[in-house]
Each structure stands twice: as structure tokens, then as C-alpha cells.
Amino acid sequence: MPDLTAAARRQKVHRTPIWLMRQAGRYLPEYRELRAHHDFLTMARTPELAAQVTVQPLRRFDLDGAIVFADILLPLDPMGLGLSFEAGEGPHIAKAVETPQDLARLREVDVASDLGFVAEAVRIVKSQLPPEVPVIGFAGAPFTLASYAVEGGPSRDYRRLKRFMWHHPQAFADLLGRLASLTIEYLTLQVAAGAGMVQLFDSWVGALSERDYRRLVLPHTKRILAAVKDLGVPSIHFAPLASAYLATLKEAGGDVIALDWRPDIGEVRRALGPGVAVQGNLDPLLLREGPVREIEAAALEIVGRGGVFPGHIFNLGHGIDKDTPLEHVAALIEAVHRAPSPGGIARL
């Protein structure tokens, strides 16, 4: 079993596995060269290009997993919301959901035909990588997808979404339920194509109080993660800024809880107990700006504290910054792989 999936299942590993969120992207010169000839959505929707981008970091670095090149918002476009990416401004939704009545115009998505290009990219990548390097599929969680669908793009305070959620709770529940069903189908498609594990990105759910998360979001997240478990692959649940309600995140049911860079990973592991793995949690800005000696020292400390129980996957606390020096990435990966065995983990 690959070290990455073994760690997710809290089993023995040869070394602490590492992959990086957004590892296929703008910090790589080969990506920028390809991007100069294709817009982002064309690359994501063309399996051969998406596969090429996915394996680029694996050709350069000794990473333990390959996350398929895509975007969490891709499922929103076939719903009729009008997805585009504006230069320097990020994603834009042309036909945002503003009222409960707008839900009626959302199109039913045929996942196999509308999003099959992602599955084909997974198949191509899997055929190009050795079996010890699993392909990581992913999807956006319902709350985060809803935040873009209602806000129309990125937001600082999620005012429109929260107002919709509080004033129209049934419509909000219907929207999240629909997105949850779509996400289950989408992740199932990726696993069927060869993804060996999946990550559920709830990137903006940390904007909620625990009360609202538990009442309005948790049931939908639990349904998705339960469906993934039935598929027989490990799941990673990434909910940055939500570490204030770790016990509730654990209740959602993922095999791995991914942390942002703020909490102490050792304290989190002790609070969660040995029944769940963790992923994280180096500050992406440290990787970009820090001297190599500080990056290596932080990595060694995270590996040591994260290994108090079996089941630690090393990653950043968020996506890698586009201006991160390549030599910093190489030094980080080497440091993690050469880190001494932390206490409490029986390594092969």
C-alpha cells in the first residue's frame, strides 16, 4: 500500500508522506509556459492538458501523491451558473442565486458527460505514475460551492450567503442537499477512474459559528464522507479556520482532518485522539519567504508533533503560493522524508 493511503488509514509507513495543495500550478515554470498558450478553463477541461499539469510536479519532486488538476467550482458551470475566471480577480459566477426562486432554474448535472473530462484526466495520470503514487481526486464541499453560487465570487464576510441561509433555511438546505448529491456523484466518478483517495475542500466553512455549522452544514458533509467510505478509498476533510470546532469536524466522518497552519498539530492530535489521521500544517508563507534552515526546522517539528499517533500526512496549511522558490519546495520534501521516526509510530 502506498505510504500516502497507509497514513490516511493510520497504518505503518516507510516515511512521512508529503503532497502539497496546489502543487500543480503557477509556481512551476513549466506550468507557466503551458498556461501562456491556454486559458485556465481550457486546461482544466482538456484531459491531456490537465494530466500533463498534474504530473509536472511529480517529474520534478519526490512527492507521495498527485492531485488531479481541476478546480472546485467546475461542477457549478453545468448547473447553468456561468463560471468564468477573470484575470487578477479569480472566479466569477454570472448567474448567482439571489432568491429561493432561483433554485428552480438550476440545471440537473449529468456528471459522466458534463464532468467526464476530469475522470479522463485521472485515468491518464494513473497510467503514467507508479503504483506507489496514488492519484488524489477532489471536490468542493456544499457550503463552499454555495458560497460562490450565492455571492457570485469570492467574499470577505459571506454576507449574502449568510443572509440567504438565515432568512431562507429550507431553500438553503435544498441547495446544499443538491450540491451534496452532485459531489457524491462527482467523487464516485473520480474514484471509478482510478483516484486512490479524495479530498473534500470546505475552504470557507470557517466563516460559520459552530452552531450554524452543526445545524446547517454538518449533515450534508457527513453524507458525502459516508458515501466516500463506501467507495473504499480514504477521504481527507479540509476545513481551514474551523479548528475551533475540531470535535464537530471529526464527527463529519473523514479518515483525515486537514489543518491550516494556525493550530499546533500535536495539540490537535491529542484532542482528536488516535481514531483519525491528520494532514498539515506548514505555513505556506514560510515556505515562500523563510530561509531554508527555518523551513527545515519547522518541518521536522511538525513531523515530530504530528506523529504522536499513527496517521500523519505532511502538507501545507493552504495552497502553495505562486512565488514560492523551487529550491524551498525541494528542501521541504527532503526534510520531511529524512525526518526521524516520531514516537508512537511503528515504521516498516
C-alpha positions in Angstrom: 0.0 0.0 0.0 1.4 3.5 -0.8 2.6 5.5 2.2 0.0 8.2 1.5 -3.0 5.9 1.7 -1.4 3.9 4.5 -1.0 7.1 6.6 -4.6 8.1 5.8 -5.7 4.7 7.2 -3.4 5.1 10.2 -1.2 2.2 9.2 2.5 1.6 9.0 4.6 3.8 6.6 8.1 3.8 5.4 8.4 7.6 5.8 6.0 10.5 6.5 4.3 11.1 3.1 4.0 14.6 1.7 2.0 16.3 -1.0 1.2 20.0 -1.4 -2.1 21.6 -2.1 -1.9 23.4 -5.5 1.3 21.5 -6.2 0.4 21.5 -9.9 0.3 25.2 -10.6 1.8 28.6 -11.1 5.0 28.3 -9.0 6.3 25.9 -11.7 7.9 27.4 -14.8 6.7 24.5 -16.9 3.1 25.3 -15.9 3.5 28.9 -16.7 4.9 28.1 -20.1 1.9 25.9 -20.8 -0.5 28.4 -19.4 0.8 31.0 -21.8 -0.9 29.1 -24.6 -4.2 28.1 -22.9 -6.7 29.7 -20.6 -7.3 28.1 -17.2 -10.7 26.5 -18.0 -9.4 25.1 -21.3 -6.6 23.4 -19.4 -8.9 22.0 -16.8 -11.4 20.8 -19.4 -8.9 19.1 -21.7 -7.9 15.8 -20.1 -4.5 15.6 -21.9 -3.5 19.1 -20.7 -4.9 18.5 -17.1 -3.0 15.3 -16.9 0.2 17.0 -18.1 -0.1 19.7 -15.5 -0.9 17.1 -12.8 2.3 15.1 -13.3 4.6 18.2 -13.7 5.5 18.4 -10.0 6.0 14.7 -9.8 8.6 14.9 -12.6 10.5 17.5 -10.5 9.9 16.5 -6.9 9.7 13.3 -4.8 6.1 13.8 -3.8 3.9 11.0 -2.5 0.7 11.8 -4.3 -0.6 13.5 -7.4 -3.7 15.7 -7.1 -5.6 16.0 -10.3 -5.5 19.4 -11.9 -9.0 20.8 -11.8 -11.0 23.4 -9.8 -13.6 23.0 -7.1 -16.0 25.2 -9.0 -16.2 23.1 -12.2 -19.5 21.4 -11.1 -21.2 24.8 -10.9 -20.9 25.6 -14.6 -23.1 22.8 -15.9 -25.7 23.8 -13.4 -26.1 27.0 -15.5 -24.4 29.4 -13.1 -22.0 30.7 -15.7 -18.5 30.1 -14.4 -15.6 32.2 -15.6 -12.2 33.2 -14.3 -11.3 36.9 -14.5 -7.7 37.9 -14.8 -6.5 39.1 -11.4 -9.9 38.7 -9.8 -10.5 35.0 -9.5 -13.7 33.1 -10.2 -16.9 34.8 -11.3 -20.4 33.4 -11.3 -22.6 35.2 -13.9 -26.0 34.0 -12.7 -25.7 33.9 -9.0 -28.5 32.5 -6.8 -30.2 35.5 -5.2 -33.6 34.2 -4.1 -35.1 30.8 -3.3 -36.9 31.0 -6.6 -33.6 31.0 -8.4 -33.1 27.3 -7.4 -35.7 26.3 -9.9 -33.5 27.4 -12.8 -30.5 25.3 -11.8 -29.9 22.6 -14.3 -29.5 18.9 -13.4 -26.0 17.8 -14.0 -25.1 14.7 -15.9 -21.8 14.0 -14.1 -20.5 11.5 -16.6 -21.0 13.8 -19.6 -20.7 17.2 -18.0 -17.6 16.4 -15.9 -16.2 13.3 -17.6 -13.1 15.2 -18.6 -11.9 15.2 -15.0 -12.3 11.4 -14.9 -10.4 11.0 -18.1 -7.5 13.1 -16.7 -7.4 10.8 -13.6 -7.2 7.8 -15.9 -4.3 9.3 -17.9 -2.4 10.3 -14.8 -2.8 6.9 -13.2 -1.4 5.3 -16.3 1.7 7.5 -16.1 2.6 7.1 -12.4 4.0 4.2 -10.5 1.5 2.3 -8.2 3.2 3.8 -5.1 2.0 7.3 -6.0 -1.8 7.5 -5.8 -3.9 10.0 -7.7 -5.9 12.3 -5.4 -9.3 13.3 -6.5 -11.2 16.2 -5.0 -14.3 18.2 -4.9 -15.6 21.3 -3.2 -17.9 20.8 -0.2 -21.5 22.0 -0.4 -21.1 25.1 1.8 -18.1 26.4 -0.1 -19.7 25.7 -3.5 -22.9 27.5 -2.2 -20.8 30.5 -1.1 -19.7 31.1 -4.7 -23.1 30.3 -6.2 -24.8 32.9 -3.9 -22.0 35.5 -3.6 -21.1 35.4 -7.2 -17.4 35.1 -6.5 -15.0 35.4 -3.6 -16.2 37.2 -0.5 -14.7 38.7 2.7 -17.7 38.3 5.0 -20.2 36.0 3.2 -22.9 38.4 3.9 -25.2 37.4 1.0 -24.8 33.7 1.8 -25.4 34.1 5.5 -28.4 36.2 4.9 -29.8 33.6 2.5 -29.0 30.8 5.0 -30.8 32.6 7.9 -33.7 34.0 6.0 -34.4 31.0 3.8 -33.3 27.9 5.7 -35.3 25.5 3.7 -34.0 26.8 0.4 -30.5 26.8 1.8 -31.0 23.2 2.9 -32.3 22.3 -0.6 -29.3 24.0 -2.2 -26.8 22.2 0.0 -28.6 18.9 -0.4 -28.5 19.2 -4.2 -24.8 20.1 -4.1 -24.1 17.2 -1.8 -25.7 14.7 -4.2 -23.7 16.2 -7.1 -20.5 16.0 -5.1 -21.1 12.3 -4.3 -21.6 11.5 -7.9 -18.5 13.6 -8.9 -16.2 11.9 -6.4 -17.6 8.5 -7.3 -16.7 9.2 -10.9 -13.1 10.1 -10.0 -12.7 7.0 -7.8 -14.1 4.8 -10.6 -11.5 6.4 -12.9 -8.6 5.4 -10.6 -8.4 8.0 -7.8 -6.9 6.3 -4.8 -8.1 8.8 -2.3 -10.1 12.1 -2.3 -10.0 15.4 -0.5 -13.2 17.4 0.2 -12.4 21.2 0.2 -14.6 23.2 2.5 -12.4 26.2 2.1 -14.8 28.9 3.5 -16.8 27.0 6.2 -14.6 28.5 8.9 -16.7 31.7 8.4 -19.5 29.9 10.3 -20.1 29.6 14.0 -20.1 26.0 15.3 -23.9 26.3 15.9 -24.6 27.1 12.3 -22.1 24.6 11.0 -23.6 21.8 13.1 -27.2 22.6 12.3 -27.0 23.6 8.6 -23.8 22.1 7.1 -22.6 19.1 9.0 -25.4 16.7 7.8 -24.5 17.3 4.2 -20.8 16.8 4.8 -21.4 13.6 6.7 -23.5 12.3 3.8 -20.6 12.9 1.4 -17.9 11.4 3.5 -20.0 8.4 4.3 -20.5 7.8 0.6 -16.8 8.0 0.0 -16.2 5.5 2.7 -18.5 3.1 0.9 -16.3 3.5 -2.2 -13.4 2.0 -0.3 -10.9 4.9 -0.5 -9.6 7.2 2.2 -11.0 10.8 2.5 -9.4 14.0 3.6 -11.6 16.8 5.0 -10.1 20.2 4.7 -11.9 23.0 6.6 -9.5 25.8 7.3 -10.3 28.3 10.1 -12.7 25.7 11.5 -10.2 24.3 14.1 -12.3 26.0 16.8 -14.8 23.0 16.4 -12.4 20.1 15.8 -14.7 17.6 17.6 -17.5 18.5 15.2 -15.2 18.1 12.2 -14.3 14.7 13.4 -17.9 13.9 13.7 -18.2 14.5 10.0 -16.5 11.2 9.4 -13.5 11.7 7.2 -10.4 9.5 7.6 -8.1 12.5 7.7 -8.7 16.0 9.0 -6.5 18.6 7.2 -5.4 21.6 9.2 -4.5 25.1 8.3 -1.2 26.4 9.7 -2.6 28.1 12.8 -3.1 25.2 15.3 -0.4 23.2 17.0 -0.6 19.8 15.3 0.5 18.0 18.4 -2.3 19.5 20.5 -4.8 18.8 17.8 -3.7 15.1 17.6 -4.1 14.7 21.4 -7.5 16.4 21.3 -8.8 14.3 18.4 -7.3 11.0 19.7 -5.9 8.1 17.7 -9.1 7.4 15.8 -8.5 9.9 12.9 -5.4 10.9 10.9 -4.3 14.5 10.3 -2.8 16.4 7.4 -0.7 19.5 7.7 0.4 22.0 8.5 3.3 24.3 7.4 2.6 28.0 6.8 2.7 28.5 3.0 4.2 31.9 3.6 7.1 30.3 5.5 7.7 28.0 2.5 7.8 31.1 0.2 9.7 33.6 2.3 11.6 31.7 5.0 15.2 30.7 5.0 15.7 27.0 4.2 17.0 26.4 7.7 13.8 27.6 9.2 11.6 25.7 6.7 13.5 22.5 7.6 13.3 23.2 11.3 9.6 23.8 11.2 9.1 20.7 9.0 10.9 18.5 11.5 8.9 19.9 14.4 5.6 19.3 12.6 6.6 15.7 11.7 7.6 15.0 15.3 4.5 16.5 16.9 2.2 15.1 14.2 3.4 11.6 14.8 2.2 11.3 18.4 -0.3 8.8 16.9 0.0 6.8 13.6 -1.5 8.7 10.7 0.2 11.9 9.6 0.3 13.3 6.1 2.5 16.3 5.7 1.1 19.2 3.7 0.9 23.0 3.8 -1.9 24.7 5.8 -3.2 26.0 2.5 -2.2 26.1 -1.2 1.4 26.7 -2.2 2.0 30.4 -3.2 2.8 31.1 -6.8 6.0 32.9 -5.9 7.5 30.0 -3.9 11.1 29.2 -4.9 11.6 25.7 -6.3 14.6 25.1 -4.1 12.4 25.7 -1.0 10.0 23.1 -2.2 12.8 20.6 -2.8 14.3 21.3 0.6 11.0 20.8 2.4 10.3 17.5 0.7 13.7 16.2 1.5 13.4 17.3 5.1 10.1 15.6 5.6 11.3 12.4 4.1 14.5 12.3 6.1 12.8 13.2 9.4 13.4 10.7 12.2 10.6 8.4 13.1 8.4 10.2 15.6 7.4 8.5 18.8 4.3 6.3 18.7 4.7 5.3 15.0 6.0 1.8 14.2 7.6 2.2 10.8 8.4 -0.5 8.3 
